[in-house]
Amino acid sequence: MYTAIIQKATEYSQMVPAKLLDSQRHAGPDRLGRYYTKADIGRLLIDQMSGLTPSRLLDLGAGGGSLSGAAIKHWSNIELLTVDIDERSLPHLSRLFHGCESLKHSHIRADALSQRLPQLIHSRFGHIDTAVCNPPFITPKWRKGFAMILEEAGFSGCMPVLSDVDAAVLFLAQNLRLLSTRATLGIILPDSLISAAKYRQFRKELLRRYCIHRAIRLPRGSFSNTDALAHIVILSKGSETATVPLQKLTNDRTLAPALHVGIDDAAERLDFDYHAHKVVAPRSQNVQVSLGSLTEELWRGSLSRTQGRLAEVPVLHTSDIRPSDAGKWCDLSDFGDFRKQLRGTTQVQYAEPGDILVARVGRNLERKVIGVSAGFPLITDCVYRLKVPEKFRDSVLSQLSNTNGQAWLASRAYGVGAKQLTKVDLLTFPLFL
Ligand SMILES: C[S@@+](CC[C@H](N)C(=O)[O-])C[C@H]1O[C@@H](n2cnc3c(N)ncnc32)[C@H](O)[C@@H]1O
């Protein structure tokens, strides 16, 4: 029975638009975003849904079946429906499910973002009460039908740029269109949707319209061929809850105890690390102020690294800041002094003695905070130059670069690939004076 249903299902392959594959931006080398979920992460996602008793489960973008495979191990009697645009998905799934005689499985080779998918699925398969999904890490070229998908899920008014929507939002919205009332979805979402300020409105809408049962921050390395940062989110149709449990899976695969945050805080970020980090005052009599309240100037360099190379001038980049120098005042005279040449121009900026340099972008940006003791280096746009009154300089440099400060910066940095730290976040750094 298993094989017969799969072969019949290939008839839907006409739902794959011929030009689709050339019309999208992808974050990594794979244009279909085929970064498969590692087996333990698939199991963790299903464990989070273990209280459910589903009868029909949908996996949009099923790929090699990491999530479906974990699901059928847990719920042996479910009916499974997988969808993928990639013709290689079906052979993978057939191999994975080989021998599962009692499994009722149907596979559709189709574009999961087709407007017509819900009609097709509902007419052939009826209601879907549970879904799992790890969307491709790509940004598909905008198509008219996407507006309807977003609209029906309630997300059309909260996207920063409607025509530049991450596939994760579209897959999330399409799942929500497809699921029956009170159905549950376990989905993997990129860190940008969970943490970026530009998606705050999206998170607000998500939390207002749906019930978020849990969000779990995953360690890098949770997917094959990428070290993208992502989170598991379990949600269902139904009203909002008062608090959202946030968790984190550590590198050694331990699940940290849940932190319950209010809805407004969850809209700020759905990230465990962000809320878990509280800076403790070194002494009880210390007064806490924000870095922003002391800052005289904060800007980032104006040259890209490539521009610096083309101009054949040394420009200080994040890679020039050694983690071993964190918290030190450094002599940067080796980067030259171009003040004379730059007189009269405000377009190219340089740092000067007394400034504090903070990496804005990078995997370990929190370990790259130094002071300038000498020199006037040009800096790239990946580095912030911070100026505070002289009497606070030592204290600010030390607090930004000590263990507590590094943990705080790491908790504020976000990004699917290289992390970044926004100016707004940096200015909220808590200082104790
Ligand atoms: C990140 S992989 C996830 C695969 C699998 N669910 C897992 O967790 O390992 C994304 C999957 O989406 C599929 N995909 C990409 N664009 C699609 C589209 N428009 N319609 C259907 N599937 C798509 C890719 O072929 C790939 O298998």
Ligand as a Chemical Component Dictionary entry (heavy atoms), coordinates in Angstrom:
data_LIG
# 
_chem_comp.id                   LIG 
_chem_comp.type                 NON-POLYMER 
_chem_comp.pdbx_formal_charge   0 
_chem_comp.three_letter_code    LIG 
# 
loop_
_chem_comp_atom.comp_id 
_chem_comp_atom.atom_id 
_chem_comp_atom.alt_atom_id 
_chem_comp_atom.type_symbol 
_chem_comp_atom.charge 
_chem_comp_atom.model_Cartn_x 
_chem_comp_atom.model_Cartn_y 
_chem_comp_atom.model_Cartn_z 
_chem_comp_atom.pdbx_ordinal 
LIG C1  C1  C 0  15.756 22.926 5.063  1  
LIG S1  S1  S 1  15.236 21.603 4.008  2  
LIG C2  C2  C 0  14.325 20.638 5.168  3  
LIG C3  C3  C 0  14.145 19.234 4.768  4  
LIG C4  C4  C 0  13.550 18.335 5.858  5  
LIG N1  N1  N 0  12.224 18.734 6.232  6  
LIG C5  C5  C 0  14.415 18.339 7.090  7  
LIG O1  O1  O 0  13.995 18.872 8.117  8  
LIG O2  O2  O -1 15.541 17.834 7.005  9  
LIG C6  C6  C 0  13.990 22.403 3.029  10 
LIG C7  C7  C 0  13.281 21.530 2.041  11 
LIG O3  O3  O 0  12.336 22.325 1.325  12 
LIG C8  C8  C 0  12.317 21.936 -0.044 13 
LIG N2  N2  N 0  11.797 23.078 -0.829 14 
LIG C9  C9  C 0  12.428 24.222 -1.183 15 
LIG N3  N3  N 0  11.591 25.033 -1.845 16 
LIG C10 C10 C 0  10.387 24.389 -1.907 17 
LIG C11 C11 C 0  9.131  24.712 -2.459 18 
LIG N4  N4  N 0  8.909  25.870 -3.075 19 
LIG N5  N5  N 0  8.153  23.805 -2.352 20 
LIG C12 C12 C 0  8.353  22.610 -1.723 21 
LIG N6  N6  N 0  9.525  22.250 -1.198 22 
LIG C13 C13 C 0  10.527 23.140 -1.252 23 
LIG C14 C14 C 0  13.750 21.570 -0.344 24 
LIG O4  O4  O 0  13.819 20.704 -1.459 25 
LIG C15 C15 C 0  14.161 20.905 0.980  26 
LIG O5  O5  O 0  13.923 19.521 0.924  27 
# 
loop_
_chem_comp_bond.comp_id 
_chem_comp_bond.atom_id_1 
_chem_comp_bond.atom_id_2 
_chem_comp_bond.value_order 
_chem_comp_bond.pdbx_ordinal 
LIG C1  S1  SING 1  
LIG S1  C2  SING 2  
LIG S1  C6  SING 3  
LIG C2  C3  SING 4  
LIG C3  C4  SING 5  
LIG C4  N1  SING 6  
LIG C4  C5  SING 7  
LIG C5  O1  DOUB 8  
LIG C5  O2  SING 9  
LIG C6  C7  SING 10 
LIG C7  O3  SING 11 
LIG C7  C15 SING 12 
LIG O3  C8  SING 13 
LIG C8  N2  SING 14 
LIG C8  C14 SING 15 
LIG N2  C9  SING 16 
LIG N2  C13 SING 17 
LIG C9  N3  DOUB 18 
LIG N3  C10 SING 19 
LIG C10 C11 SING 20 
LIG C10 C13 DOUB 21 
LIG C11 N4  SING 22 
LIG C11 N5  DOUB 23 
LIG N5  C12 SING 24 
LIG C12 N6  DOUB 25 
LIG N6  C13 SING 26 
LIG C14 O4  SING 27 
LIG C14 C15 SING 28 
LIG C15 O5  SING 29 
# 
